[in-house]
Amino acid sequence: MQNRKYFDSLINKVAIGNCLEIMRKIPDGSVDVTFADPPFNLKKKYNSYYDKHEVEKYLSWCKEWLYEMVRITKPTGTIFVHNIPKWLIYFGSYLNEVAIFRHWIAWDAMGSPLGKTLLPNHYGVLYYVKSDKDYKFHDIRMLHKRCRACGYILKDYGGKKDQMHKFGPIIPDVWTDIHRIRHKKRRDEHPCQLPVHLLERLLIMSTDEGDIVLDPFIGTGTTAIAAKRLGRKFIGIDIDPKYVEITNRKLAETESTMINGCYVSIFLDNVTTVRSKDWDKIKEAFTIPHDPFELEKREIKLRDKKIKKIKPKIIIEEQCSLLFPMTIRRHSTFHLNHK
Ligand SMILES: C[S@@+](CC[C@H](N)C(=O)[O-])C[C@H]1O[C@@H](n2cnc3c(N)ncnc32)[C@H](O)[C@@H]1O
């Protein structure tokens, strides 16, 4: 009872503290998704955390929070862990004993040569569930990949062009359409901030509106922002008060991102992830060529081009309902940050 009260007090908040101490007070099976992006033990320059420990010490610490993540995740829930392959293979070998492996998601990252190695070009997201039958999962789609110069769809659909999905294919386990944040103006003062649309993709796939997502290493709040944009609840934890302050500032300006009542992920004026089952409801928001040969040549576009140029949120919503019989609600800083 005491723990349940404590748990309720954490919802939609970002706690300052040691994630192990906080998670230990959370009852078993309380949250729908746990996502962790821990320090990589690579001497990254955090504000206060020291990121270089003996390998043994680092791995045994990781085992402790991995155990807590699995324990507090609901039986129908999902566990995601983001890291470099070097550490993920240890995490996977431990998680295999206590949860059920679904995928190793590889996402594109520009690496730099490290001497006598291959060029490291991806980060991994381990994707585990607690039950092999009764776990939450939604089919998700991404935009067709196209040639940057000529705009043509890269995949050759040959004689099956008429069967091409108008939005794009089912998302595979290699994500090359989401990149690290490269521009300074889009970064917070944090060495390892993840892109919000990475988290949004994971949450659209694994949760529903109102579900609870916990991130024990929230940094400057990427998971909380994604959850709030998608109408999910969140619990964030970080040991550094400065990062929590930045997160709270961003959260105060965050609103949900919906098209026609469906949550979607948007980055740089493009919808990056939708649920397959939502497509029929949101397709009227796009200009879509009818002829499959045209679709092969031209990207589908959101129809509200004019709206995207208007910054203040209140005007966006008014314009929206005047121009289209649908609602597109957008996160106001999205416009400010991504123009
Ligand atoms: C890789 S970063 C997470 C970045 C985050 N995903 C984002 O997009 O901003 C790891 C974070 O873990 C925090 N941290 C380190 N040790 C911690 C602990 N024991 N409990 C809670 N947070 C901790 C650091 O302050 C750092 O912000």
The ligand as a MOL file (V3000), in Angstrom:
LIG
                    3D

  0  0  0     0  0            999 V3000
M  V30 BEGIN CTAB
M  V30 COUNTS 27 29 0 0 0
M  V30 BEGIN ATOM
M  V30 1 C 23.1390 8.0450 -21.8080 0
M  V30 2 S 22.4520 9.2470 -20.7600 0 CHG=1
M  V30 3 C 20.7270 9.2110 -21.1120 0
M  V30 4 C 20.3410 10.1900 -22.1860 0
M  V30 5 C 18.8540 10.2110 -22.4620 0
M  V30 6 N 18.4210 8.9910 -23.1120 0
M  V30 7 C 18.4740 11.4090 -23.3230 0
M  V30 8 O 18.0100 11.2100 -24.4780 0
M  V30 9 O 18.6640 12.5440 -22.8880 0 CHG=-1
M  V30 10 C 22.5850 8.5210 -19.1770 0
M  V30 11 C 22.0620 9.3670 -18.0190 0
M  V30 12 O 22.1030 8.5680 -16.8290 0
M  V30 13 C 22.2710 9.4450 -15.7130 0
M  V30 14 N 22.7100 8.5890 -14.5700 0
M  V30 15 C 23.9050 8.0510 -14.3310 0
M  V30 16 N 23.8720 7.2670 -13.2210 0
M  V30 17 C 22.5920 7.2900 -12.7710 0
M  V30 18 C 21.9140 6.6670 -11.6850 0
M  V30 19 N 22.5370 5.8210 -10.8430 0
M  V30 20 N 20.5910 6.9070 -11.5270 0
M  V30 21 C 19.9350 7.7500 -12.3550 0
M  V30 22 N 20.5440 8.3760 -13.3940 0
M  V30 23 C 21.8400 8.1440 -13.6170 0
M  V30 24 C 23.2660 10.4890 -16.2160 0
M  V30 25 O 23.1760 11.6910 -15.4800 0
M  V30 26 C 22.8290 10.6270 -17.7080 0
M  V30 27 O 21.9920 11.7450 -17.8700 0
M  V30 END ATOM
M  V30 BEGIN BOND
M  V30 1 1 1 2
M  V30 2 1 2 3
M  V30 3 1 2 10
M  V30 4 1 3 4
M  V30 5 1 4 5
M  V30 6 1 5 6
M  V30 7 1 5 7
M  V30 8 2 7 8
M  V30 9 1 7 9
M  V30 10 1 10 11
M  V30 11 1 11 12
M  V30 12 1 11 26
M  V30 13 1 12 13
M  V30 14 1 13 14
M  V30 15 1 13 24
M  V30 16 1 14 15
M  V30 17 1 14 23
M  V30 18 2 15 16
M  V30 19 1 16 17
M  V30 20 1 17 18
M  V30 21 2 17 23
M  V30 22 1 18 19
M  V30 23 2 18 20
M  V30 24 1 20 21
M  V30 25 2 21 22
M  V30 26 1 22 23
M  V30 27 1 24 25
M  V30 28 1 24 26
M  V30 29 1 26 27
M  V30 END BOND
M  V30 END CTAB
M  END
